[in-house]
Amino acid sequence: MSEIHVPARPGGRVALVQGGQTFGSLTNLVSGITEASTPKWWWPAFLTSLTVLSVGVGMAAYLISTGIGVWGLNSPVGWAFDITNFVFWIGIGHAGTLISAILFLFRQKWRTSINRFAEAMTLFAVACAGIYPLIHLGRVWLMWWLFPAPNANAIYPNFRSPLMWDVAAVSTYAIVSLLFWYVGLIPDLATLRDRAAPGLRQRIYGFFALGWRGAARHWQHYEMAYLLLAGIATPLVISVHTIVSMDFATSILPGWHATIFPPYFVAGAVFSGFAMVLTLMVPSRVIFGLENIVTTRHLENICKILLATGLMVGYAYSTEFFIAWYGGNPYERFTFMNRAFGPYGWAYWVMVTCNVLSPQIFWFKKARTTPWIMFVISIFVNIGMWFERFVIIVTSLHRDFLPSSWGMFVPTWVDIFEFIGTFGLFFTLFLIFVRFVPIVALSEVKAVLSDQNHEMQHVERAAS
Amino acid sequence: MKVSSNDQLSVPRPRGWRLLFGLISLSLGLGLLSMLGLASNQRQFGFSYLTGFTFIASLGTGTLFWIMIHHITDAGWSVVLRRLLENYSKSLPLLLVLFVPIVMNAELVYRWTTSVEESVLAKQSWLNLPFFAIRGAIYLLIWSGLAWWLATTSSRQDATADPASSKRMQGASAPGLIVLALTTTYASFDWLMSLEPTWSSTIFGVYFWAGSIVGSLALLTLAILGLHAAGWLRNTIRTEHLHDLGKLMFGFTIFWAYIAFSQYFLIWYANLPEETSYFIARRTGSWNGLSWSLAIGQFLVPFLLLMPRTFKRNAPILGFAAAWILLFHYVDMYWLVMPTLHSEGVRVHWLDLTIPVAMLSGTLALTTWLSLGKPLVPVGDPRLSESLAFHSS
C-alpha cells in the first residue's frame, strides 16, 4: 500500500492518517478496542503483571515492617536504588507531557496519535516513582510530616531542602497531568457512552463524560481549557525534573554539583520517556491494528527525537568531563576519573554505549522505519537511562573525600525485587488502561484527518 | 498561493545603495572614532571590543542556529523568513577579520596570558595564546563555511526550484547543529568564561547559546519591521509570521531566564568560594544594580510585553520588545565581560557604544551588499506556498 502525501506533489508531507480512513472507520477502530470481548492474551498478561506487582507490595511490606536496612544502602552510599528508580520513573513520565503539552504548543499535529497513550504512561510512571520517596522514609506512617501541616511536635518541614520542593513539584505534576489527560478524554468518553447499549457500561462512561454533548459551546470551552492546561503543564514538567536535578546539584558533592544539571536532567528525562513510548508503541500498534493512525512517520519522528535528546545528554556528559578537568578541582577530577575507570566503570560505559552510541543508528532511515530495530534501541535507551542515574548517584557517593570512608554498594534481593515490582504496577495500570479507555485521542485525530481531507480537496481543485 | 505580485521582493537598487552607503559610513565613522579610544586607553578598548565582538558573534551563531533548526524540523511556516536569516549569516566571515584584534589585545584582556598562579598554570595546555587563536579561527571558519554553504545552496534553489536542494540542506543541518553546539560552547568558554580563568560553570555554553538565540530572533524581527516600514515584503511576511516570532521570543526569553537562574541559584546555594567569586563580583557596588536590571530587562519586561496575543500582533509593540531584547542582550554581554576590568563598579565608556554599533552596522552593510537585487524570500522553496498561506493561532 503506498503512502498518502498531502498535498500530492513534491514537498508534500506524508499524511498523518493513512489507509483512506473516515471519521466512522476511526471511531470503529479506536472504540472497538474497548468494546470487543477481552482478547485472549489480556488475562494472562494482566495476571502476570498483578503477580509481579504483588511481589513489589510484599517487598515494601517487608521493608516497612523491618526497616530500610533490608536494602543495600550503607555509609557512604546512603542513596542508591531507591533514588535511581525514583528518577528513572519520573523521567519516563516526562515524554507524555512533552508530547501532549510542548508539541501542542509547537503545533506538531503528529502528536495527536500518540498523546493519549503517552500521557497515560506518564501517570503510571509517576505512580511508580512516588512509591520510592515514601518507602524510603522508613517510617512511612509519618509521611504527612512532608506537608507543611502545623503539628504539636513543633517540627516543621525544612523548606530550604530540595527534597521538600520535590514533594510539591511531583504532586502538582501528578495532579495537573491527570487533569490534562482527563480533559482530553472527555469527548472520547462521550463517544464510548453514545455507542454503548443502555446499561452499566453506558452509565459509567456517561458519568465520566460529564454530560458532554459535543455542542459548539462545549468545544469552545474544551479548546480553551486544553490550551491553558498545555501552557501550565509546559513549565511544570520542566520544573519537575529541574527540581529532581537540584536534589543533587544543590549539594557540594563532586559529581552532583554541576550547574548544567537542570537542562541536562530535563533532556535526559525526555530521552528516556520517548524510549519508553517507543517500547510500548511498537508492539501496541500491531496488536491493536493502529498502523494507519500511528504510522511510520510517527515512529520516525520519535526516533529523531531520541537521536536529538541522546546527543543532548552526550553533550552534557562531555561538558561535565571537560569542566572537571578545566575547573582544576582535584576532587572533581578524581570523581570523574573514578566514574569512568573506577570499580563502577562498567556501569559508566554501559550508560555511554546505550545512551550516546546506540541511538546513532537512527542516522539511517532504514533504522528509523524498521520497527524491530527501534524496539531494540528503545530497550537499550531504557537500560542506559537507568544506569545514568545509578552512575550519577552511586559513583559520586561511594568514594568519599577520605579514602578511609570509601565503600561499595551492592543491591540486596529486596532492592532488586522492589524495582521489578514497580514494573508490575506500571503494566497492571497500563493493561487496565488499554482495556477500558480509548488509547488514541479520537477527536484530535479526526481534526487532523479533517484538515488533511480539506487540503487534498484544495489541491485537487487547483489541479483540475 | 503565489508570492503576491504587488509585493516588492528584492531591495531596489537606488534605495539599496543609499542604505548600504549609510551603513558603511556609520560603520567606518564609528570604527575610526573607536581607533582614538584604542590610542588613548588600550585596555578599555580591549574589553569594549570583546563585548562588541561576542555580541556580534552571538547574533551570527544564533542566526545560523535558526536557519538549521528550520531545515531540520522541515518547518513550513518560516520559509518566508529564512532568506533574511541566510543573508545575515553570510556576514559571519567578517568575524574572522574582527577576531584579529581579540588575539592582539589578548594579553591586556585575559589574565591567563600572563598569570603565574599555580591554578592558572595548570590549565596552560588549554589556555595559551596560540591554541586560543587557532581554536577561535576554527570556530569562525566552521560557522562561515556552514553559513555560506546553506545560503548559496538556498539561493541556487531560487532558479531551479529543486526539492532535492531542500533535502540536502536538511541533511547538512543535522551534523551542522551538532558542530554549532560544540563550537559555540567552546567559543563561549574561550572568549568569555576564561576572563576569570579560575572560575568555571558547566552550563556556561548553554547560557551563551540561550542569549544568542533570543538576540538573533530580536534582530530578525527588527529587520522585518524595518523592511515593512520601507514598504517591502508587507504581503509576504505578514502579522501571522510576526505573531509566531513573538511567541518564539517569549518562549526563549523564559528559556534564557531558566538557564540564568539555574546557574545563579545552584552556585548561590552550594556557596563554594571558588564559584561564588563570579557572582560576588557582579553583586558588588553598582554591579548589583546592573545584575538586577538584567533580570528585569532581559526577563521580566519582555516576558510581560510578549505575553498578550494582541501585543505580539501589534508591530510597534513587537518592535519595541525586540529592540529592548536586543539592547539587553548587549547588556548581558557587558555584564559577562566588564566586571573583570572595572571591579569597582559599572563604568560605561563611550567605546561601549561606538564599537558594537560600528560592528553591527558593518555586518548589516555586508548583508545588504550581498543581497542587493536578489529575492528576499526563497522563491524556489517547495514549502513557500505553505508559508505564504500560514495562519498563526
Boltz contact constraints between the chains, C-beta under 6 A:
constraints:
  - contact:
      token1: [A, 10]
      token2: [B, 163]
      max_distance: 6.0
  - contact:
      token1: [A, 10]
      token2: [B, 382]
      max_distance: 6.0
  - contact:
      token1: [A, 11]
      token2: [B, 163]
      max_distance: 6.0
  - contact:
      token1: [A, 11]
      token2: [B, 382]
      max_distance: 6.0
  - contact:
      token1: [A, 11]
      token2: [B, 383]
      max_distance: 6.0
  - contact:
      token1: [A, 249]
      token2: [B, 266]
      max_distance: 6.0
  - contact:
      token1: [A, 250]
      token2: [B, 269]
      max_distance: 6.0
  - contact:
      token1: [A, 252]
      token2: [B, 270]
      max_distance: 6.0
  - contact:
      token1: [A, 252]
      token2: [B, 272]
      max_distance: 6.0
  - contact:
      token1: [A, 257]
      token2: [B, 270]
      max_distance: 6.0
  - contact:
      token1: [A, 258]
      token2: [B, 202]
      max_distance: 6.0
  - contact:
      token1: [A, 259]
      token2: [B, 201]
      max_distance: 6.0
  - contact:
      token1: [A, 259]
      token2: [B, 202]
      max_distance: 6.0
  - contact:
      token1: [A, 259]
      token2: [B, 203]
      max_distance: 6.0
  - contact:
      token1: [A, 259]
      token2: [B, 263]
      max_distance: 6.0
  - contact:
      token1: [A, 259]
      token2: [B, 266]
      max_distance: 6.0
  - contact:
      token1: [A, 260]
      token2: [B, 202]
      max_distance: 6.0
  - contact:
      token1: [A, 260]
      token2: [B, 203]
      max_distance: 6.0
  - contact:
      token1: [A, 262]
      token2: [B, 262]
      max_distance: 6.0
  - contact:
      token1: [A, 263]
      token2: [B, 206]
      max_distance: 6.0
  - contact:
      token1: [A, 319]
      token2: [B, 202]
      max_distance: 6.0
  - contact:
      token1: [A, 320]
      token2: [B, 202]
      max_distance: 6.0
  - contact:
      token1: [A, 323]
      token2: [B, 200]
      max_distance: 6.0
  - contact:
      token1: [A, 323]
      token2: [B, 202]
      max_distance: 6.0
  - contact:
      token1: [A, 326]
      token2: [B, 200]
      max_distance: 6.0
  - contact:
      token1: [A, 327]
      token2: [B, 200]
      max_distance: 6.0
  - contact:
      token1: [A, 328]
      token2: [B, 119]
      max_distance: 6.0
  - contact:
      token1: [A, 328]
      token2: [B, 122]
      max_distance: 6.0
